Amino acid sequence: MSINDEKLKLLGRQVKKIRKSKGLSQLNLSVKLGITREHLSKIERGAAYPSVKVLFDITDILKVSFKDLADF
């Protein structure tokens, strides 16, 4: 596993942690993001690279900074 793969997994875990702390299900967040629940699941598991647009949309919807997403 490369260092980038590990960072991707950490980012995904952070998204999941913040999503849950805001009381949103994967389905709720994925609908708001305009992506499938399956794609969000892959992002949260570190199995898919989220686009920059999706990352900024996540910060907007969850009302956190990009720094909060990368605080792992």
Secondary structure as UniProt FT lines:
FT   HELIX           3..21
FT   TURN            22..23
FT   HELIX           26..33
FT   HELIX           37..45
FT   HELIX           52..62
FT   HELIX           66..69
//
